[in-house]
Amino acid sequence: MSIWFRPVTLEDCARLDNGISGKGTLMKTLGIEVTEIGDDYMVATMTAGPHLHNPLGIVHGGANVVLAETIASYAANFAVDFENFYCVGQEINANHLKASRNGVLKAITTPVHLGKRSSVWEVKIYNSAGEMTCISRMTAAVVARAKS
């Protein structure tokens, strides 16, 4: 059984990548792309390279966190009635387990808790060799949209 409030497509995610201005977002800047949607998980990828490196030549921990928060936020928003609610990141943590330099990073998010006022998402990030490089947990606040 699906956790999504309504059916979700990769095209829905691609539209969000352009933002409300239509001019693009951080997801576009970093090359984050949602690549898979399951009944209770979402997957995003980001290509590692010098544009994501810290001064030591490895993927900056903040880039991992952006990838994790992006896929968890997308998932949180698709799990609620988006006409009446939206979700924003409230807290995130990350444990960086293995350095990455190049290749495609793959982030998989699954829900830990889906509540009326918050949701909690686990995100595991893997390198091209399938090794876990980071594990993160994000809490999203569920916010009611103002009635017009």
N, C-alpha and C positions, 0 to 999 in steps of 0.2 A: 504494500500500500504506500502511495506517495505521500510525502510530507509537504509538498508544495501546495499552496492555496489554490492555484490554477495551473494548467499545463505551462511549462516553461520551455523555451527553445534557445538554441545558441544565438539565433538572430535577436531575441530579446536582450541577451547579454551584450551583444555587439552594439545595439542601440544605446545601452547605458554607458558604454565606453566613450561615447561622444559627448556625454554630459548634457545638462539642460541648455547650455549655450550652443551646443552642436559643434564646438570647436575642438573637442578632445579633452582628455582628462589625464591624470597621472598614469592610469592604466595604459593609455595610448603611448605616453612618453616612455614608459618602461617596457612596453611590449607585452603586457599581461593579457592573456587571452583565455576565456573560458572555453574548454575543449570537450567537456563531457558532463552530462546531467543524468544522474540515476534517480531512482525512487527516493533515496535518502542520503544522497551525497552529490557534491559538485567537484569538478576538477578544473584547475587552471594551470597554464604553463607560462614560463618566462625564460627567455634565453639569457644565460649568464655570459658575461664578457666584460671587457674593460669599462664599459659605461656603467656597470654595477659594482665595480671593484672599490675597495678601500685602498689606502696607501700601500698596503702589503701585497696587493695583487689578488686578493680573494674577494668573493661576493660580500659586500657590506651587510652586516647584520640587519640594518634598517631596511635593506631591499627585501630580505626574507620576511620581515614584519609587514611591509607593504603588500607583498604577495599574499601572505596569510590573511591580513585584514580585508583585502579585496575580495577573496573568494568567500570568506566567512560572511562578509557584509552582503554580498550578492545573495548568498543562500538565505541569510536571515530575512532579507526583504522579500524573497520569493515564497517564504513560508508564512507570510502574513497577508491579510487582505490589503493590498497596496493602495486601493482607493481610499481606505479609511485610516491606515497606519503606515508608518515607515520605520526603519531600524537604523540606528547609528551605533558605531563602536563606542563602548563605554569603558572597557578595560581590555588590554591585550598583554600577553606575556609570551616569551619565546625562549626556548633553549636551543642554542646553536650547537649541533653535535658533530658536524664534520664540515670542513672547509670545501667550498666549491670555487672553481675558477671559470670554467667554460661548460658548454653543453646546455641542455634544456632542464630547467628545474620544474618539477611537477608537484603541485599542491593539491591535496585531497582533503575536503572538509566534510565532517559528519556532525550531526547535532548531539550534544550531551544533554541539553535541556531545552524544551520548547514551552515557554510559559506565556501568560497574557501580557506581562510587563517587561520580560527579558527573555533572551535565549542565549545559550552558551554553545560554542562551536569549537571542536578540536580540528586542528589543521596539521597534517603531516606533509613535509616537503622532502622530496627525493631528488637525487641527481640522476644523470643519464644512465649510470650503472645500477640504478635501483636502490642505492644506499640512502637511508634516511639522514638528511643533513640538518633538519630543524623540526622541532615539534612546538606547536603554539596552541594557545587557548584564547578565544576572544569572547567577551560578553557583549551582547548587543542590547541596547535599550529599545523597547517597542514604544513608539511615540504616536499618539493619536493626532491625526491631521485636524487642523482648525476647520470648523464648519463655516462655509461662506454664506 
